[in-house]
Amino acid sequence: MANSQNSPRPKLLPNAIHRRVEPGALLLRLETTRTRGGILDGAWWPRSRDVGAQLPGLISALTRHLGHIARVGLDTSAWGEVPLHLIIDDRVVPIDSYPVGDDTVLITRGDQDHFVLLVVPPEATPSAAREAMSRAVQVDNVRQAEQILIDTSINPVHAQSVAEQSTDWEPGEPT
């Protein structure tokens, strides 16, 4: 009979993590319950639309809290060039991309454990981004990512023109 104490157990979301945000820090919020009952599991506010510059920090942070990240699914309408994979922390992370216009990133842990994160557009104001991220992690959230962005006065990514989706824009700069 196998010893259940030696069996690997999946990492669960931590109950709470509160850290001061430093300039240039990764802006990520995860739902802090173990049930993951809402539509979204968290929210991410990237600093730009450059996948190669933004995704490694997200994947490294999620790996520390969730364990091995098997792949990432991105909405191509929200990003510039999307590679087929990235090497992050000496591991190849495959990237699936689809023009779905749903303002999310899909993180796959293990074989089939999916985390859906709202992607707050980099050009969002800090107060609107904070509000959208808070709404996304509410346990009883039943709103889709696009509706959360609209409710917080952020234009959903697929509603913006390609010209507005600059890859070198930083939050806080004029648009």
TORPAKOL-32981 format. One record per residue (C-alpha): residue number from 1; residue in one letter; x, y, z. Coordinates in pm, whole numbers. Example, Ala and Ser with C-alpha at 12.3 -4.5 7.8 and 13.67 -1.06 7.14 Angstrom:
<pts>
 resi resn      x      y      z
    1    A   1230   -450    780
    2    S   1367   -106    714
</pts>
This chain:
<pts>
 resi resn      x      y      z
    1    M      0      0      0
    2    A    136    345    -94
    3    N    221    583    182
    4    S     -5    886    132
    5    Q    245   1107    315
    6    N    500   1049     39
    7    S    258   1101   -250
    8    P    313   1427   -436
    9    R     32   1672   -369
   10    P    -58   1959   -597
   11    K     19   2302   -463
   12    L   -293   2494   -373
   13    L   -337   2866   -397
   14    P   -205   3037    -86
   15    N   -468   3181    147
   16    A   -321   3528    127
   17    I     -9   3696      1
   18    H     37   4064     67
   19    R    349   4236    -55
   20    R    428   4599   -119
   21    V    442   4678   -490
   22    E    776   4818   -599
   23    P    816   5019   -922
   24    G    847   4783  -1217
   25    A    709   4489  -1015
   26    L    487   4223  -1162
   27    L    125   4319  -1107
   28    L    -68   4000  -1043
   29    R   -360   3907   -820
   30    L   -488   3556   -765
   31    E   -811   3446   -607
   32    T   -718   3355   -249
   33    T   -966   3076   -188
   34    R   -891   2713   -245
   35    T  -1226   2654   -417
   36    R  -1164   2865   -729
   37    G  -1537   2917   -771
   38    G  -1539   3233   -980
   39    I  -1517   3262  -1357
   40    L  -1167   3408  -1332
   41    D   -882   3286  -1113
   42    G   -696   3614  -1106
   43    A   -581   3918  -1297
   44    W   -256   4035  -1454
   45    W   -158   4388  -1552
   46    P    138   4364  -1791
   47    R    355   4671  -1844
   48    S    357   4641  -2224
   49    R    230   4426  -2509
   50    D    568   4259  -2560
   51    V    508   3889  -2482
   52    G    880   3814  -2459
   53    A    932   4086  -2202
   54    Q    615   4034  -1997
   55    L    537   3662  -1990
   56    P    858   3536  -1822
   57    G    789   3733  -1503
   58    L    431   3607  -1489
   59    I    530   3244  -1546
   60    S    812   3261  -1290
   61    A    579   3406  -1027
   62    L    305   3154  -1098
   63    T    553   2866  -1090
   64    R    665   2970   -740
   65    H    304   2963   -614
   66    L    135   2698   -829
   67    G    406   2462   -943
   68    H    506   2364  -1297
   69    I    333   2566  -1571
   70    A    285   2338  -1872
   71    R    164   2592  -2130
   72    V     12   2935  -2184
   73    G   -279   3038  -2404
   74    L   -287   3399  -2524
   75    D   -539   3611  -2708
   76    T   -338   3731  -3010
   77    S   -551   4044  -3040
   78    A   -397   4167  -2714
   79    W    -30   4124  -2808
   80    G    226   4211  -3070
   81    E    417   3911  -3204
   82    V    340   3588  -3020
   83    P    612   3321  -3038
   84    L    534   2948  -3040
   85    H    725   2907  -2712
   86    L    951   3090  -2469
   87    I   1238   2963  -2259
   88    I   1157   3065  -1903
   89    D   1373   2962  -1606
   90    D   1556   2710  -1830
   91    R   1231   2544  -1940
   92    V   1047   2558  -2270
   93    V    695   2691  -2220
   94    P    468   2636  -2522
   95    I    240   2926  -2614
   96    D    -95   2871  -2782
   97    S   -239   3176  -2950
   98    Y   -585   3239  -3083
   99    P   -759   3558  -3204
  100    V  -1046   3517  -2957
  101    G  -1071   3871  -2822
  102    D  -1157   3758  -2470
  103    D   -909   3969  -2267
  104    T   -765   3668  -2084
  105    V   -457   3452  -2055
  106    L   -501   3080  -1991
  107    I   -238   2913  -1773
  108    T   -219   2534  -1774
  109    R    -67   2364  -1471
  110    G     -2   1994  -1505
  111    D   -211   1812  -1762
  112    Q   -549   1981  -1737
  113    D   -559   2228  -1447
  114    H   -640   2565  -1605
  115    F   -616   2910  -1450
  116    V   -791   3193  -1633
  117    L   -650   3540  -1568
  118    L   -803   3870  -1674
  119    V   -546   4071  -1869
  120    V   -573   4439  -1783
  121    P   -446   4641  -2081
  122    P   -115   4815  -2004
  123    E   -264   5156  -2084
  124    A   -526   5130  -1808
  125    T   -504   5391  -1535
  126    P   -379   5263  -1200
  127    S   -714   5318  -1029
  128    A   -911   5142  -1305
  129    A   -659   4855  -1315
  130    R   -677   4813   -938
  131    E  -1057   4802   -951
  132    A  -1066   4555  -1242
  133    M   -815   4328  -1068
  134    S  -1016   4339   -746
  135    R  -1336   4245   -927
  136    A  -1165   3959  -1112
  137    V  -1057   3788   -789
  138    Q  -1389   3813   -606
  139    V  -1499   3463   -511
  140    D  -1853   3512   -638
  141    N  -1755   3687   -962
  142    V  -1982   3586  -1250
  143    R  -1872   3856  -1495
  144    Q  -1658   3776  -1798
  145    A  -1325   3956  -1842
  146    E  -1458   4190  -2111
  147    Q  -1748   4301  -1890
  148    I  -1516   4372  -1596
  149    L  -1304   4594  -1818
  150    I  -1610   4778  -1949
  151    D  -1750   4818  -1595
  152    T  -1423   4975  -1481
  153    S  -1402   5213  -1781
  154    I  -1120   5023  -1950
  155    N  -1154   4959  -2322
  156    P  -1131   4585  -2386
  157    V   -829   4497  -2597
  158    H  -1021   4374  -2900
  159    A  -1207   4707  -2913
  160    Q   -881   4897  -2964
  161    S   -717   4960  -3297
  162    V   -380   4808  -3382
  163    A   -227   5156  -3369
  164    E   -325   5187  -3003
  165    Q   -155   4857  -2917
  166    S    202   4990  -2900
  167    T    456   4743  -2762
  168    D    668   5006  -2586
  169    W    399   5193  -2390
  170    E    432   5201  -2011
  171    P    148   5257  -1760
  172    G    129   5618  -1648
  173    E    249   5760  -1981
  174    P      7   5970  -2186
  175    T   -176   5781  -2460
</pts>
